[in-house]
Amino acid sequence: MLATTFMAFLAGTLVYSLLVMVAARLYLGVRPRALPTERQEPISVLKPLAGLDLELEHNLRSFFEQDYTNFEILFAVRDLDDPAVAVVEAVRKEYPHVSSRVIVTGSSRYTNAKVYSLDLMLAEAEHDLVVMSDSDIRATPSLLRTAAAEFSDPKVGVATCPYRAVAGSLAGGSLWSRLEATGMNVDFISGILAARMLEGMQFAVGPTIIARRSALDSFGGLERLKDYLAEDFVMGKFAAEAGYGVILSSYVVEHHIGISGLLENAEHRLRWARSTRRSRPLGYFGQALTMPLPWSLAVCAANPAWWPVLPVTLAIRWAAAYVVSARVLRTRINWALMPLEDLAGFGFWLAGCFGSTIVWRGRRYRLFSDGRFALLPETLRVTPATPLISED
């Protein structure tokens, strides 16, 4: 009986893997036509900063090197003592022809200080179309050209850019950051592709989002996102509810996730899991049907005679992983790490099913059922305030 139950779950995960491959093909079939230069509207790039990310200079330089005629870049820091300021100024001197400036935000008035920084930059931005991108993102020169082409459709209000995760470059990154990158480059994008195919994009995710100012204004502006941990998700959700089109962009950015040890990585992934459960509870519990390997191992443990399900599972799992990583994200994954990440990801998913507190940059917060979060009182007394620039 137990083996049969596990087999039913496994069958569901295998059907999901097949759906992911179909969803990837559908996504790859949609590509915008490039616009002539005279039809490319001006764009404002908004960059919230907090400290020195690994390879920050290279990340920022990639936005100055956009193959685009009319754009500006705004940076936000809490104060001028932030070490990121020196990096910004050094890069700005290399590209004097690119309009750019630094905005000092002071202490955040919002629970989510990244949203506060974005809101202040948006107020200073000159253009209607904005690209909101984290400091650990690297792009090729075609990002803004692709954004302009996709937003030539007047129905589009928000676009979320898929990303390929790159672990820290020092010695290839830690084991934990490489495991996380493997999961991002397979499972995270798979879930988005499946949701896009089955229900359409009703949300936005990730560290690079493109939006029209009118779409943001339609739901009350960025200030409405100030108390949400997953501000990217609700941004797309609110825009879709207001009648704007939300799309998964055809442009893939690079997300340099840095190097982290076990404790830091566990805190980050648990925060991500619990935030996802609050933002999209049905989808979160549905993730149980997206993890083939743990269920196939459970089947084999319950009934060893059914061991042939394991190689079949691995074959289908690896086929789906190849399609989304190689074809969609155009990146390589470490096949030896995939089974380890499958088991680690299942463990973090289980842990995310419980609890309502998270740790973010050394401070503890409580998550509420609607996705909002608040600093716990004891943290206010013992921990100095620091900016909360979102890591994911």
C-alpha positions in Angstrom: 0.0 0.0 0.0 2.8 2.4 0.9 4.7 1.6 -2.2 1.6 2.2 -4.3 1.0 5.6 -2.7 4.6 6.6 -3.3 4.3 5.4 -6.9 1.3 7.6 -7.4 3.3 10.6 -6.3 6.2 9.5 -8.5 3.9 9.2 -11.5 2.7 12.8 -10.9 6.3 14.1 -10.8 7.2 12.3 -14.1 4.2 13.8 -15.8 5.3 17.2 -14.5 8.8 16.6 -16.0 7.3 15.9 -19.4 5.1 19.0 -19.1 8.2 21.1 -18.4 9.8 20.0 -21.6 6.7 21.0 -23.5 6.6 24.3 -21.7 10.2 25.0 -22.5 9.5 24.4 -26.3 6.6 26.8 -26.1 8.6 29.5 -24.4 11.5 29.1 -26.9 9.0 29.6 -29.8 8.2 33.2 -28.7 10.9 35.8 -29.5 10.3 39.5 -30.2 11.3 41.2 -33.4 14.1 43.8 -32.9 12.9 47.4 -33.2 14.7 49.9 -35.4 16.6 52.5 -33.4 14.2 55.3 -34.0 11.4 53.2 -32.4 13.4 52.3 -29.3 11.9 54.3 -26.3 14.2 55.6 -23.6 14.8 53.4 -20.5 15.7 54.0 -16.9 17.8 51.4 -15.1 17.3 51.3 -11.3 20.1 49.7 -9.3 19.7 49.3 -5.4 23.1 48.8 -3.8 24.3 47.7 -0.3 27.9 46.8 0.2 30.3 44.9 -2.1 28.9 42.0 -3.9 31.4 39.6 -5.4 32.5 41.0 -8.8 30.3 44.0 -8.4 32.4 46.1 -10.8 31.9 43.6 -13.6 28.2 43.4 -12.9 27.8 47.2 -13.1 30.0 47.6 -16.1 27.7 45.3 -18.1 24.9 47.8 -17.7 27.0 50.7 -18.9 27.9 48.7 -22.0 24.3 48.3 -23.3 23.9 48.5 -27.1 21.2 51.2 -26.8 21.0 54.8 -27.7 18.9 56.4 -24.9 19.1 55.1 -21.4 20.1 56.2 -17.9 21.3 54.4 -14.8 20.3 55.3 -11.3 22.0 53.9 -8.2 20.7 54.0 -4.6 22.8 53.7 -1.5 21.9 54.3 2.1 24.8 56.7 2.6 28.0 57.7 0.9 30.1 55.6 3.2 28.8 52.5 1.5 31.8 50.8 -0.2 29.7 50.3 -3.3 29.9 54.0 -4.0 33.6 53.9 -4.9 33.0 51.1 -7.3 30.1 53.0 -9.0 32.2 56.2 -9.3 35.1 54.3 -10.8 32.9 52.7 -13.4 31.0 55.9 -14.2 34.3 57.6 -15.1 34.9 54.9 -17.8 31.5 55.7 -19.4 31.0 59.5 -19.3 28.6 59.3 -22.3 26.1 57.3 -20.2 23.7 59.3 -18.1 24.0 58.1 -14.5 23.7 59.3 -10.9 23.8 58.1 -7.3 20.8 58.7 -4.9 21.4 58.6 -1.2 18.3 57.2 0.5 19.1 57.5 4.2 17.4 55.0 6.6 14.5 53.1 5.0 11.0 54.1 5.9 9.7 50.8 4.5 10.1 47.3 6.0 11.6 46.2 2.7 14.4 48.7 2.2 15.0 47.5 -1.4 11.5 48.7 -2.3 12.2 52.0 -0.5 15.3 52.4 -2.7 13.4 51.5 -5.8 10.6 53.9 -5.0 13.1 56.9 -4.5 14.9 56.1 -7.7 11.6 55.8 -9.6 10.6 59.2 -8.4 13.9 60.6 -9.9 13.8 58.5 -13.1 13.2 60.4 -16.4 11.6 57.6 -18.4 8.4 55.6 -18.4 10.0 52.2 -19.0 12.2 51.0 -16.1 14.5 48.1 -15.6 14.8 47.2 -11.9 17.9 45.0 -11.4 19.8 43.8 -8.4 23.5 44.5 -7.9 24.5 40.8 -8.4 23.1 40.7 -12.0 25.2 40.7 -15.1 23.8 41.4 -18.6 25.0 41.3 -22.2 24.6 44.4 -24.4 21.3 43.3 -25.8 19.2 43.5 -22.6 17.7 46.9 -23.2 17.1 46.2 -26.9 15.1 43.1 -26.0 13.2 45.0 -23.3 12.2 47.7 -25.8 11.0 45.1 -28.4 8.9 43.2 -25.8 7.3 46.3 -24.5 6.4 47.5 -28.0 3.2 45.6 -27.2 1.1 48.1 -25.3 -0.6 45.4 -23.4 2.6 44.4 -21.6 3.0 46.1 -18.2 5.6 43.9 -16.4 8.2 41.4 -17.6 10.2 39.1 -15.4 13.7 38.0 -16.7 14.7 34.4 -16.2 18.2 34.0 -14.9 21.0 31.5 -14.9 22.7 31.2 -11.5 26.5 31.4 -11.4 28.2 30.3 -8.1 31.1 32.4 -6.8 34.2 32.2 -9.0 36.7 31.5 -6.2 37.6 27.9 -6.5 34.3 27.4 -8.3 32.3 28.5 -5.3 31.4 26.5 -2.2 29.6 23.2 -2.4 26.5 24.8 -1.0 26.4 27.7 -3.5 27.0 25.3 -6.4 24.2 23.1 -5.2 21.9 26.1 -5.0 22.9 27.2 -8.4 22.1 23.8 -9.8 18.6 24.0 -8.3 18.1 27.5 -9.6 19.1 26.4 -13.1 16.8 23.4 -13.2 13.9 23.5 -10.7 13.3 27.2 -10.3 12.9 28.0 -14.0 11.0 24.7 -14.5 8.3 25.9 -12.2 8.0 29.2 -13.9 7.8 27.6 -17.3 5.1 25.2 -16.2 3.1 28.0 -14.6 3.4 30.1 -17.7 2.0 27.3 -19.9 -0.8 26.2 -17.6 -2.1 29.5 -16.2 -0.2 32.3 -17.8 2.1 34.7 -15.9 0.2 36.0 -13.0 3.3 37.0 -11.0 6.9 38.2 -11.4 10.0 36.7 -9.9 13.7 37.2 -9.9 16.3 39.8 -9.5 15.6 41.7 -12.8 12.1 43.0 -13.5 11.0 45.4 -16.3 7.9 47.5 -15.9 6.0 50.5 -17.2 5.4 53.2 -14.7 1.7 53.1 -15.6 1.5 49.5 -14.6 3.1 50.3 -11.2 0.8 53.2 -10.7 -2.2 51.0 -11.4 -2.0 49.2 -8.1 -0.8 52.1 -6.0 2.9 52.3 -6.9 5.9 50.7 -5.2 4.8 52.0 -1.8 2.1 49.3 -1.8 4.9 46.7 -1.8 6.8 48.1 1.2 5.8 45.4 3.7 6.2 42.4 1.4 9.2 40.2 1.5 8.7 38.8 -2.0 8.1 42.2 -3.5 8.8 40.9 -7.0 6.1 38.3 -6.8 3.4 40.7 -5.7 4.4 43.3 -8.2 3.5 41.0 -11.0 0.4 39.8 -9.2 -0.9 43.3 -8.6 -0.2 44.4 -12.1 -2.0 41.3 -13.5 -5.0 42.0 -11.3 -5.1 45.5 -12.6 -5.4 44.2 -16.2 -1.8 44.6 -17.4 0.0 41.8 -19.3 2.8 40.1 -17.4 5.3 38.1 -19.4 8.3 35.9 -19.0 11.0 37.8 -20.9 13.0 36.1 -23.6 16.1 37.7 -22.2 18.1 35.6 -19.7 20.3 37.5 -17.2 23.2 36.1 -15.1 22.6 36.0 -11.4 26.0 35.8 -9.5 25.0 34.3 -6.2 28.4 34.5 -4.6 30.0 32.1 -2.1 28.2 30.9 1.0 28.8 28.3 3.7 26.2 25.8 5.0 24.6 28.1 7.7 24.3 31.1 5.4 23.0 29.0 2.6 20.5 27.2 4.8 19.1 30.5 6.1 18.8 31.9 2.6 17.0 28.9 1.2 14.7 28.5 4.2 13.8 32.2 3.9 13.1 31.7 0.2 11.0 28.6 0.9 8.9 30.1 3.6 8.4 33.3 1.6 7.2 31.2 -1.4 4.8 29.3 0.8 3.3 32.6 2.0 3.2 34.2 -1.5 1.7 31.2 -3.4 0.6 28.5 -0.9 -1.1 26.1 -3.4 1.8 26.3 -5.7 4.2 25.7 -2.9 2.5 22.5 -1.7 2.2 21.5 -5.3 6.0 21.4 -5.5 5.7 18.0 -3.9 4.9 16.8 -7.4 7.9 18.4 -9.0 10.6 16.3 -7.3 11.0 12.9 -8.9 14.1 11.5 -7.2 13.0 11.5 -3.6 9.7 9.8 -4.5 11.5 7.1 -6.6 13.8 6.4 -3.7 10.8 6.1 -1.5 9.2 3.6 -3.9 12.4 1.5 -3.9 12.6 1.6 -0.1 9.0 0.5 0.3 9.3 -2.2 -2.4 12.8 -3.1 -3.6 11.4 -5.2 -6.4 10.3 -2.0 -8.1 13.9 -0.8 -8.4 13.6 -0.2 -12.3 11.6 2.9 -11.5 14.9 4.6 -10.4 16.7 4.5 -13.7 13.5 5.5 -15.6 13.1 8.4 -13.2 16.7 9.6 -13.6 16.4 9.4 -17.4 13.3 11.6 -17.5 14.6 13.9 -14.8 17.8 14.5 -16.6 16.1 15.0 -19.9 13.9 17.7 -18.5 16.9 19.3 -16.7 18.9 19.3 -19.9 16.1 21.1 -21.8 15.6 23.9 -19.3 19.3 24.4 -18.5 20.9 24.0 -21.9 18.1 25.2 -24.2 16.3 27.9 -22.1 19.1 29.2 -19.8 22.0 28.2 -22.1 24.1 27.1 -19.2 25.8 23.9 -18.1 24.9 22.1 -14.9 27.0 19.7 -12.8 25.3 16.3 -13.3 27.1 14.8 -10.4 25.6 17.4 -8.1 22.0 17.0 -9.3 21.1 14.0 -7.2 22.5 15.8 -4.1 20.6 19.0 -4.9 17.4 17.0 -5.5 17.6 15.6 -2.0 18.7 18.9 -0.4 15.9 20.7 -2.2 13.4 18.3 -0.9 14.7 18.8 2.6 14.4 22.6 2.4 11.0 22.2 0.9 9.9 20.1 3.9 11.4 22.6 6.3 9.7 25.5 4.5 6.3 23.8 5.2 6.7 24.8 8.8 7.6 27.9 10.8 6.9 31.6 10.3 10.2 33.3 11.1 13.1 34.0 8.9 16.7 35.4 9.3 17.7 38.1 6.9 21.1 39.8 7.1 21.5 38.8 10.8 18.0 40.0 11.8 14.9 37.9 12.6 11.5 38.6 11.0 8.0 37.2 11.3 6.2 36.3 8.0 2.5 36.7 7.9 0.0 34.7 5.9 -0.4 37.3 3.2 3.4 37.5 2.5 4.0 40.6 4.6 6.8 40.6 7.1 7.9 42.5 10.2 11.0 42.8 12.3 10.8 41.0 15.6 10.9 43.3 18.6 13.9 41.6 20.2 15.9 42.1 17.0 15.2 45.8 17.2 16.8 46.0 20.6 20.0 44.1 20.0 20.8 44.5 16.3 21.9 47.7 14.6 19.9 48.8 11.5 21.3 47.8 8.2 19.9 48.2 4.7 17.8 45.2 3.5 18.7 44.8 -0.2 16.9 41.7 -1.4 19.1 38.7 -2.4 16.6 36.9 -4.5 
